[in-house]
Each structure stands twice: as structure tokens, then as C-alpha cells.
């Protein structure tokens, strides 16, 4: 039988993903590990705000951080499996749809 997280573990993961910036961070990391500066440039938020979001994702066990000299390298946790355009949290899957930049919702 598959190792399925408890409902509270799944809820904690989904709570951590309930922010658009955190979803964008995970989407960026699907392509591989990134240094925090490169991640900030891809996501387009200030360093302090990115640090907050990364802490939430680390606390939820969704991303890992490791020292790389003076920089910090972030990657998706091995417990979270990339599925091409999404992630598999074992309790559910999250699929990222293509982002249409410069378009407004209507």
C-alpha cells in the first residue's frame, strides 16, 4: 500500500500552498534547484518576502535549503515528486497551468 500522509499532513501541505507566490516558487523549482537570488528574479518578489515564503515551504517539508558557499540553494523536497507541470504530494496532485503574462482575468 502506498505511504499516504495523514489528513492533517495533507492539510498542512495544502495550507502552505495556499499562496500564489509559494506556488510560483514551487513551479520555478520544478526545473531544478535554484540559488535564492535566481529564485527571487524568477518569482519577482523582494528578498524579505521571498524569505518568508521559503520558510513556510521549508516548515511544511516541501522545499529544502542547503548552503552553497555564501549562497543558499533551494530544491523541491525528495518527498514531493515533480510530475512535469505539477507536483504529487501523495495525498493529492497539484497541476500548474501555463501562466498568461500581461493578461487580466475577466
C-alpha positions as CSV (number, residue, x, y, z in Angstrom):
1,X,0.0,0.0,0.0
2,X,1.3,3.5,-0.8
3,X,2.5,5.7,2.0
4,X,-0.2,8.3,2.2
5,X,0.2,11.2,4.6
6,X,-2.4,11.8,7.2
7,X,-5.2,14.2,6.6
8,X,-3.5,16.7,8.9
9,X,-0.2,16.3,7.0
10,X,-2.0,16.9,3.7
11,X,-3.9,19.9,5.1
12,X,-0.6,21.4,6.3
13,X,0.9,21.0,2.8
14,X,-2.1,22.5,1.1
15,X,-2.2,25.4,3.6
16,X,1.5,26.1,2.7
17,X,0.5,26.1,-1.0
18,X,-2.5,28.5,-0.4
19,X,-0.4,31.5,-1.6
20,X,0.3,32.4,-5.2
21,X,3.9,33.3,-4.5
22,X,4.6,30.0,-2.9
23,X,3.0,28.2,-5.8
24,X,5.2,30.2,-8.1
25,X,8.3,29.2,-6.1
26,X,7.5,25.5,-6.4
27,X,6.8,26.0,-10.1
28,X,10.2,27.6,-10.6
29,X,11.9,24.8,-8.6
30,X,10.3,22.1,-10.8
31,X,13.0,22.8,-13.4
32,X,15.8,22.1,-10.8
33,X,17.5,23.7,-7.8
34,X,18.0,27.5,-7.7
35,X,20.1,29.8,-5.7
36,X,17.9,32.3,-3.7
37,X,19.0,35.2,-5.9
38,X,17.9,33.4,-9.1
39,X,14.7,32.3,-7.5
40,X,14.0,35.9,-6.4
41,X,14.5,37.1,-10.0
42,X,12.2,34.4,-11.4
43,X,9.4,34.9,-8.9
44,X,9.8,38.7,-8.9
45,X,9.4,39.5,-5.2
46,X,11.6,41.3,-2.6
47,X,14.2,39.3,-0.7
48,X,12.5,39.6,2.6
49,X,9.1,38.5,1.3
50,X,10.7,35.5,-0.5
51,X,12.5,34.5,2.7
52,X,9.1,34.4,4.5
53,X,7.6,32.2,1.8
54,X,10.6,29.9,1.7
55,X,10.4,29.4,5.4
56,X,6.7,28.4,5.1
57,X,7.6,25.9,2.4
58,X,10.6,24.6,4.4
59,X,8.5,24.2,7.5
60,X,5.9,22.3,5.5
61,X,8.6,20.0,4.2
62,X,8.0,21.0,0.6
63,X,11.5,22.5,-0.1
64,X,15.0,22.0,1.2
65,X,17.7,24.6,1.6
66,X,21.4,23.9,1.5
67,X,24.5,26.1,1.9
68,X,26.5,26.6,-1.3
69,X,29.4,28.7,-0.3
70,X,27.9,32.1,0.7
71,X,24.7,31.4,-1.2
72,X,21.7,29.2,-0.4
73,X,20.5,26.6,-2.9
74,X,16.8,25.6,-2.8
75,X,15.2,22.5,-4.2
76,X,12.0,20.6,-4.0
77,X,12.0,18.0,-1.2
78,X,12.5,14.4,-2.3
79,X,9.2,13.7,-0.6
80,X,7.5,15.8,-3.2
81,X,7.6,14.3,-6.7
82,X,7.6,16.5,-9.7
83,X,5.1,15.4,-12.4
84,X,6.1,17.5,-15.4
85,X,3.8,20.5,-14.9
86,X,2.9,19.8,-11.3
87,X,3.7,18.1,-8.0
88,X,2.5,14.9,-6.3
89,X,2.0,15.4,-2.5
90,X,1.0,11.7,-2.1
91,X,-2.4,12.8,-0.8
92,X,-3.2,14.8,-3.9
93,X,-1.6,16.3,-7.0
94,X,-1.2,20.0,-7.9
95,X,-1.0,20.9,-11.6
96,X,0.3,24.2,-12.8
97,X,-1.4,25.6,-15.8
98,X,0.5,27.9,-18.2
99,X,0.7,31.4,-17.0
100,X,-0.5,34.1,-19.4
101,X,1.6,37.1,-18.5
102,X,0.1,40.5,-19.0
103,X,-3.5,39.2,-19.2
104,X,-6.2,40.2,-16.8
105,X,-8.9,37.9,-15.6
106,X,-12.3,38.6,-17.0
